[in-house]
């Protein structure tokens, strides 16, 4: 989930022409037990949000080789951890709040909650609650994911998070090593 949401945010920055702009990540802690990823990329229209978060294999990146994702699964990845999460899209002066959830038939659904005007950059934030039992694992896994990022995210939330150096990627044996 950490990697999928973060790569989607990076892809949005690439598509918006700002690949060197960092994304924003909130690592859960006991007082703020949620994980979130926020980008300042393209944002999503209401139609895109309703389609992307409810249709498996629906992607805005299927026609591009410049981005990481293209299978249409990353936007639904929070469902592998939780049955509901929040999506905020800032799109051309409008900030829209949605709740994505698994409906009674086991299918992804999304509910539009509200719109407010905003002067913030376009972009998307995805946020979901984390069990206090999983906070340490989210912290550890986030450090592993983000050490490979060319542009380190701006991290807030958990004071135990330590940003690791990117290091050098080497092909060795059966896979990549740092």
GITA-V222459 format. One record per backbone hydrogen bond with DSSP energy under -0.5 kcal/mol. CO is the residue of the C=O (numbers start at 1). NH is the residue of the N-H. Records with the same first field share a line. If there is no record, write none. Layout:
CO = NH  NH
//
This chain:
1 = 5
2 = 6
3 = 7
4 = 8
5 = 9
6 = 10
7 = 11
8 = 12
9 = 13
10 = 14
11 = 15
12 = 16
13 = 18
14 = 17
18 = 21
23 = 154
24 = 38
25 = 27  156
26 = 36
32 = 29  34
33 = 130
35 = 128
36 = 26
37 = 126
38 = 24
45 = 49
46 = 50
47 = 51
48 = 52
49 = 53
51 = 54  55
54 = 56
55 = 58
57 = 59
61 = 64
72 = 57  58
73 = 76
74 = 77
76 = 79
77 = 80
78 = 81  82
83 = 102
85 = 100
86 = 127
87 = 98
88 = 125
89 = 91  96
90 = 123
91 = 94
93 = 118
94 = 91  96
95 = 116
96 = 89
97 = 113  114
98 = 87
99 = 111
100 = 85
101 = 103  109
103 = 106
107 = 103
109 = 101
111 = 99
114 = 97
116 = 95
123 = 90
124 = 39
125 = 88
126 = 37
127 = 86
128 = 35
131 = 134
132 = 135
134 = 138
135 = 139
136 = 140
137 = 141
138 = 142
139 = 143
140 = 144
141 = 145
142 = 146
143 = 147
145 = 148
146 = 149
150 = 152
153 = 155
154 = 25
156 = 27  158
157 = 159
158 = 161
170 = 172  177
172 = 175
175 = 172
177 = 170
178 = 168
//
